[in-house]
Amino acid sequence: MRQKILGNKHQKIAETYNNIGLVYVDKKEPELALQYQLKSLQINLLHNNKLKVADNYNNLGNTYISKIKIDLALEYYFKSLEIKKELLGLKNIEVAKSYNNIGTVYKLQKKYDIALDYYFMSLELKKELLDKEHIDIAITYDNIGNLYSNKKEYNLALEYNFKALIIREKKLNNNHIELIINYCNIGDVHHKKNNYNLSLQYYQKAIA
């Protein structure tokens, strides 16, 4: 109906294609997600709607991560970042989110030092733009902690996992998945440090 009224190249059609793509991502059907995300991108490029194009690129990055096509994910995340920096400036929360996404790709590539650079860029920008106890800051603290765990720098891992935990315990319900994962992350680090009693304590918190 909307296509008949507006035509195939209307920006509302692009918006709908994008939404359909997001649903297919949630349904774990990345091939169908890509079909609709690319249709959305084509229309937004036609209208030179740069912010929408940046969103398309970011969503494509997310989908390619789910397909384990890491190099393509990184390519689209960088495309999204460049547009956001051009249109929104360097000090914008959307730029911070892009830094975080890029850090995640480098983590998956096991390029841990580069990943840390992007996570810290994201963190510093979020701390400048958001309340110090904003839940998005907790997400980046936890990302940094998990990365330090991968690097076997366990004391630093615990430092950042606990920074995340302090915020989440204040902001989230006891049964929230992010809080449960945070307890498990701390349990994992204590396990790696052979602190078995502390490890069990945090695993028990996760299932309490």
C-alpha positions in Angstrom: 0.0 0.0 0.0 2.7 2.5 1.0 4.7 1.7 -2.2 1.6 2.3 -4.4 0.9 5.7 -2.8 4.5 7.0 -2.4 6.4 5.1 -5.1 9.4 2.8 -4.7 12.0 5.4 -4.1 10.3 7.4 -1.3 12.3 7.9 1.9 9.5 6.4 3.9 9.9 3.2 1.9 13.6 3.3 2.8 12.7 3.6 6.4 10.3 0.6 6.1 13.0 -1.5 4.4 15.4 -0.7 7.2 12.9 -1.7 9.8 12.2 -5.0 8.0 15.9 -5.6 8.0 16.2 -5.0 11.7 13.4 -7.5 12.3 15.3 -10.1 10.3 18.4 -9.4 12.3 16.4 -10.2 15.5 15.1 -13.3 13.8 18.7 -14.4 13.1 18.1 -14.3 9.4 21.0 -12.2 8.2 20.7 -12.9 4.5 17.2 -11.5 4.4 18.3 -8.6 6.7 21.0 -7.7 4.2 18.5 -7.7 1.3 16.3 -5.1 3.0 19.1 -3.0 4.5 20.7 -2.7 1.0 17.4 -1.6 -0.5 17.1 1.0 2.2 20.7 2.2 1.6 20.1 2.5 -2.2 17.1 4.9 -1.6 18.9 7.0 1.0 21.9 7.3 -1.3 19.6 8.4 -4.1 18.2 11.2 -1.9 21.7 12.0 -0.5 20.3 11.6 3.0 23.7 11.3 4.7 22.6 10.6 8.3 20.3 7.9 7.1 23.1 6.5 5.0 25.3 6.5 8.1 22.6 4.5 10.0 22.4 2.1 7.0 26.2 1.5 7.1 26.1 0.9 10.8 23.3 -1.6 10.5 25.1 -3.4 7.7 28.1 -3.6 10.0 26.0 -5.2 12.7 24.6 -7.7 10.2 28.0 -8.6 8.8 29.3 -9.3 12.3 26.4 -11.7 12.8 27.5 -13.4 9.5 31.1 -13.5 10.8 32.2 -11.3 7.9 34.4 -9.2 10.1 36.3 -7.3 7.4 33.1 -6.1 5.8 31.7 -5.1 9.2 34.7 -3.0 9.8 34.4 -1.4 6.4 30.8 -0.3 7.0 31.5 0.8 10.6 34.2 3.2 9.3 32.0 4.5 6.5 29.3 5.2 9.1 31.9 6.9 11.4 33.2 9.2 8.7 29.7 10.5 7.9 28.9 11.0 11.5 32.1 13.0 12.1 31.4 15.1 9.1 27.8 15.9 9.9 27.7 15.8 13.7 31.2 16.8 14.7 33.7 14.8 16.8 31.9 15.3 20.1 28.7 13.4 19.5 27.3 10.3 21.2 26.8 8.7 17.8 30.5 9.0 17.2 31.2 7.4 20.5 29.0 4.5 19.6 30.8 4.0 16.3 34.2 3.9 18.2 32.7 1.2 20.4 31.5 -0.8 17.4 34.9 -0.5 15.7 36.6 -1.6 18.9 34.4 -4.7 19.0 35.5 -5.7 15.5 39.2 -5.3 16.3 38.6 -7.4 19.4 37.1 -10.2 17.2 40.1 -9.9 15.0 42.3 -10.4 18.2 43.9 -7.0 17.5 43.5 -6.2 21.2 45.6 -3.0 21.5 43.8 -1.3 18.6 40.5 -2.4 20.1 41.5 -0.9 23.4 42.3 2.4 21.7 38.8 2.6 20.2 37.1 1.5 23.4 38.9 4.2 25.4 38.0 6.8 22.7 34.4 5.8 23.1 34.7 5.9 26.9 36.2 9.3 27.1 33.6 10.8 24.7 30.7 9.1 26.6 32.1 10.4 29.9 32.2 13.9 28.4 28.7 13.8 27.0 26.7 11.6 29.4 26.0 11.4 33.1 28.9 9.6 34.8 26.6 6.8 35.8 24.8 6.4 32.4 24.3 2.8 31.4 26.1 3.2 28.1 29.3 4.0 30.1 28.9 0.8 32.0 28.7 -1.1 28.6 32.1 0.4 27.6 33.7 -0.3 31.0 32.6 -3.9 30.7 34.0 -4.1 27.1 37.3 -2.8 28.3 37.3 -5.2 31.2 36.6 -8.2 29.0 39.3 -7.1 26.6 41.9 -6.9 29.4 40.8 -10.4 30.4 41.6 -11.6 26.8 45.0 -10.0 27.2 45.4 -11.9 30.5 45.7 -8.6 32.4 43.3 -9.8 35.0 43.7 -7.0 37.6 42.8 -4.4 35.0 40.0 -6.6 33.8 38.5 -6.7 37.3 39.0 -2.9 37.7 36.8 -2.2 34.7 34.3 -5.0 35.2 33.7 -3.6 38.7 33.3 0.0 37.3 30.6 -1.4 35.1 29.1 -3.4 38.0 28.8 -0.3 40.3 26.7 1.5 37.7 24.6 -1.5 36.7 23.7 -2.4 40.3 22.4 1.2 40.8 20.6 1.4 37.5 19.3 -2.1 36.7 16.9 -4.6 38.2 18.5 -7.6 39.8 17.4 -10.0 37.1 18.6 -7.8 34.1 20.7 -9.7 31.6 23.5 -7.1 31.6 23.9 -7.4 35.3 23.9 -11.2 35.2 26.5 -11.1 32.4 28.6 -8.6 34.5 28.6 -11.0 37.5 29.6 -13.9 35.1 32.5 -11.8 33.7 33.9 -11.1 37.1 33.4 -14.8 38.0 35.4 -15.7 34.9 38.3 -13.5 35.7 38.5 -14.8 39.3 38.4 -18.3 37.9 41.3 -17.5 35.6 43.2 -16.1 38.6 42.5 -19.4 40.5 40.4 -17.4 43.0 37.9 -20.2 43.1 35.9 -19.1 46.1 35.4 -15.6 44.7 34.6 -17.1 41.3 31.9 -19.2 42.8 30.6 -16.2 44.7 30.0 -14.2 41.5 28.6 -17.1 39.6 26.1 -17.6 42.4 25.1 -14.0 42.2 24.5 -14.5 38.5 21.9 -17.3 39.1 20.5 -16.0 42.4 
